[in-house]
């Protein structure tokens, strides 16, 4: 059977390829977006599994800026170490509050520096060193007020027996030098007034009232030459003076060891003699008082003769006798 040859149809021309996408076109952007999405979600090609191993800093969990477990540092509430003394204020073991009679005070820096009403800067240590046996510090709230005037004048009137016991007297308040100068001049005070506007010394001796401000309590203290507190008293004007006089009577001695001096009598009523002064002193023993001496016979006759001569002279003059 003869082979029939068939004619193949002519091949069709291939369709023209689509134009190449422009660089940076939409399809490229979409591919980049898909890759980024695959990297974030962890799904995708093997390429995402071959990424660089993160560092230790990246693998550790993020720590907050301030951990809650760390103890906060609060200096104000740190407890004091047992056996240590409280912090000193102005060189004192007790910045304020009542001192204990009999305790020895460290005078170095005690109470800070204050001024006398005439402008001199002094410390308690200076005052004690200048004294014979110690100092008397009486405190008053305000210069030139009735109660404070009464108190200052009582110490003025008893200045002699106090200083006779070798104790120096000082008034202390938070007033200004000007106010205290006026006070001292008007009342003729024989002792200095200490001006403590910051209440450093007032607080150190425990005479500042509690609470804010610089209110001063009325009182008196005695410090001896060794810095021992001999008297601490908060009381009215009369009681503060009586407390000092009682101390002098029971313990006060002069620098030489003799009994405390007796207050000098007023100028218009002087003591007639040494014997009268001894009689006026309640501490004088009877054997120390001289007995009244009886005139001798010769002295009596001389007195009688003088009287007779006087009578004769009066008769000659014609003067009538009484």
C-alpha positions in Angstrom: 0.0 0.0 0.0 1.6 3.2 -1.0 2.6 5.6 1.7 0.7 8.8 1.7 2.7 11.8 2.6 0.9 14.5 4.5 2.0 18.1 4.5 2.7 19.5 8.0 1.1 22.8 8.7 3.5 25.7 9.0 4.5 26.4 12.6 2.9 29.3 14.2 5.1 32.2 15.2 5.7 32.3 19.0 4.0 35.1 20.8 6.1 38.0 21.6 7.4 37.8 25.2 5.9 40.4 27.6 8.1 43.4 28.2 10.5 43.1 31.1 9.3 44.6 34.3 10.9 47.8 35.1 13.5 47.6 38.0 11.9 48.5 41.2 8.5 47.8 39.9 5.4 46.6 41.7 6.3 42.8 41.4 9.7 43.4 42.9 8.2 45.3 45.8 5.7 42.5 46.3 8.5 39.9 46.4 10.5 41.9 48.9 7.4 42.3 51.0 6.7 38.5 50.9 10.3 37.8 51.9 10.1 40.2 54.8 6.8 38.6 55.9 8.3 35.1 55.7 11.3 36.2 57.8 9.0 37.7 60.5 6.6 34.7 60.7 9.4 32.1 60.5 7.9 30.4 57.4 9.6 30.5 54.2 12.6 29.1 52.4 15.7 27.5 53.8 17.3 30.9 53.6 15.5 31.9 56.8 17.1 29.0 58.8 20.6 30.1 57.9 20.4 33.5 59.4 23.2 34.7 61.8 22.9 33.3 65.3 21.8 36.1 67.7 24.2 37.3 70.4 23.8 36.6 74.1 22.6 40.1 74.7 19.8 39.5 72.1 18.7 36.2 73.5 18.5 37.3 77.2 15.2 38.6 78.2 15.0 42.4 78.5 15.5 43.5 82.1 13.6 46.5 83.5 15.6 49.6 84.3 15.0 49.3 88.0 14.5 45.8 89.5 11.9 45.4 92.2 14.1 43.0 94.3 16.9 45.6 94.9 16.6 47.2 98.3 16.2 51.0 98.0 18.7 53.1 99.9 17.1 55.4 102.4 19.8 57.1 104.5 17.2 58.7 106.8 15.9 55.4 108.0 19.1 53.5 108.5 19.2 52.2 112.1 22.0 53.3 114.3 24.7 50.8 115.2 24.1 49.6 118.8 26.5 51.0 121.3 27.2 54.2 119.4 26.4 57.6 120.7 23.9 59.8 118.9 25.3 62.4 116.6 26.5 65.5 118.4 24.9 68.9 117.9 27.2 71.9 118.3 29.7 69.7 120.2 27.2 68.4 122.7 26.1 64.8 123.6 22.5 66.2 123.8 21.5 68.8 121.3 18.3 69.5 123.3 16.3 68.2 126.1 16.8 68.1 129.9 20.4 67.5 131.0 21.2 65.3 133.9 22.5 66.9 137.0 25.9 65.5 137.8 26.9 64.7 134.2 30.1 66.1 132.8 29.7 68.1 129.6 32.3 68.2 126.8 32.8 72.0 126.7 34.6 71.9 123.3 32.1 73.6 121.0 29.2 73.2 123.5 26.4 75.5 122.5 28.3 77.2 119.7 29.3 80.9 119.8 27.1 83.6 121.2 27.4 87.3 121.7 27.3 89.4 124.9 25.0 92.4 124.7 28.0 94.7 124.1 29.1 92.7 121.0 31.8 90.3 122.2 31.8 86.8 120.8 32.1 84.1 123.5 31.6 80.4 124.2 30.6 78.6 127.3 34.1 77.2 127.6 35.5 80.8 127.6 33.1 81.9 130.3 33.9 79.0 132.6 37.6 79.4 132.1 37.3 83.1 133.2 35.2 82.2 136.2 36.3 81.4 139.7 34.2 78.3 140.4 31.8 78.1 137.5 29.0 80.0 135.8 25.3 80.7 136.5 23.2 80.9 133.3 19.6 82.0 133.8 17.3 81.9 130.8 14.4 84.3 130.1 12.0 84.4 127.1 12.1 88.0 126.1 13.9 91.1 127.3 12.0 94.0 128.9 8.8 92.0 129.6 7.4 92.0 133.1 8.4 88.5 134.1 11.8 88.7 132.6 12.4 92.1 134.2 11.5 90.7 137.6 13.9 87.8 137.1 16.8 89.9 135.9 16.3 92.3 138.8 16.3 89.5 141.3 19.6 88.3 140.0 20.8 91.9 140.1 19.8 92.2 143.8 21.5 88.9 144.7 24.6 89.5 142.6 26.8 89.9 145.6 26.2 86.6 147.3 26.4 84.7 144.0 29.6 86.3 142.9 30.9 86.0 146.5 30.8 82.2 145.9 33.1 82.7 142.9 30.3 82.1 140.4 29.9 84.3 137.4 26.3 85.4 136.4 25.0 85.6 132.9 21.5 86.1 131.5 20.7 84.2 128.3 17.9 84.8 125.7 17.3 84.7 121.9 17.0 88.5 121.9 19.2 90.7 119.7 22.2 92.6 121.1 20.3 95.8 120.7 17.3 94.6 122.7 19.5 93.2 125.5 21.6 96.3 125.6 18.5 98.4 126.2 17.3 95.9 128.8 20.7 95.9 130.7 21.0 99.7 130.6 17.5 100.4 131.8 17.6 97.9 134.7 21.3 98.7 135.6 22.2 95.0 135.4 25.8 94.4 136.7 26.3 91.2 134.7 26.4 90.5 130.9 23.4 89.3 128.9 24.1 86.6 126.3 22.4 86.9 122.9 21.6 83.6 121.2 19.4 84.4 118.2 19.8 80.9 116.7 19.1 79.2 120.0 22.2 77.0 119.8 23.2 77.4 123.4 19.6 77.6 124.6 19.0 74.2 123.0 22.2 72.7 124.2 21.4 73.3 127.9 17.8 72.1 127.3 16.0 75.4 127.8 14.4 75.7 124.3 10.7 75.0 124.3 9.6 72.0 122.1 8.3 72.7 118.6 9.3 75.1 115.9 10.6 78.6 116.6 13.0 79.8 119.2 10.8 80.1 122.3 12.9 80.0 125.5 11.8 78.4 128.7 12.5 80.3 132.0 15.1 78.5 134.0 18.7 78.4 135.4 21.7 76.1 135.2 25.1 76.0 137.0 28.2 74.6 135.4 31.3 74.2 137.5 35.0 74.6 136.4 35.2 71.0 135.2 32.0 71.3 133.1 29.9 69.3 135.6 26.2 70.3 135.6 25.5 71.2 139.2 22.0 72.7 138.8 19.2 72.5 136.2 15.9 74.1 137.0 12.9 75.4 135.0 10.8 77.6 137.2 9.5 81.2 137.7 11.6 84.3 138.4 11.8 83.9 142.2 12.4 80.1 142.2 15.3 80.4 139.8 17.1 82.8 142.1 16.3 80.8 145.2 17.6 77.6 143.6 21.0 79.3 143.1 21.1 80.7 146.6 20.2 77.2 148.0 23.0 75.7 146.0 25.5 78.2 147.4 24.3 77.6 150.9 24.6 73.8 150.7 27.6 73.4 148.4 28.9 76.7 147.2 32.5 77.6 148.3 34.7 80.4 147.3 37.9 79.9 145.3 39.9 79.9 148.6 37.7 77.4 150.3 36.0 79.9 152.7 32.3 79.9 153.2 30.2 81.7 150.6 30.2 85.5 151.2 27.2 87.2 152.8 25.3 89.8 150.8 26.6 93.3 151.4 24.2 95.5 153.4 22.7 98.6 151.7 24.9 101.7 151.5 22.5 103.7 153.7 22.6 101.1 156.5 26.3 100.2 156.9 27.5 97.6 159.5 28.9 99.4 162.5 31.7 97.1 163.3 33.2 93.7 162.6 31.5 92.3 165.7 28.1 93.5 164.4 28.8 91.8 161.1 29.5 88.5 162.8 26.3 88.9 164.8 24.4 89.5 161.5 25.8 86.3 160.0 23.6 83.4 160.9 26.4 80.9 160.3 28.7 82.6 162.9 29.3 80.3 165.9 28.8 81.8 169.4 32.4 81.3 170.5 33.4 83.6 167.6 31.3 86.5 169.0 33.3 88.7 171.5 31.6 89.3 174.8 30.7 92.8 175.9 33.6 94.1 178.2 32.7 95.7 181.5 34.6 99.0 182.2 37.3 98.9 184.9 37.0 100.8 188.2 39.5 103.4 187.0 37.4 104.0 183.9 34.3 104.4 185.9 35.9 107.0 188.3 37.2 108.9 185.3 33.8 109.0 183.8 32.2 110.3 187.1 34.9 113.0 187.4 34.2 114.2 183.9 30.5 114.4 184.7 31.2 116.5 187.9 33.5 118.9 186.0 30.7 119.3 183.4 28.2 120.2 186.1 30.5 122.7 187.8 31.2 124.5 184.5 27.5 124.7 183.8 26.8 126.3 187.2 29.5 128.9 186.7 28.0 129.8 183.3 24.5 130.0 184.9 23.2 127.3 182.6 20.3 125.5 184.3 20.9 121.7 184.7 18.4 119.3 183.2 
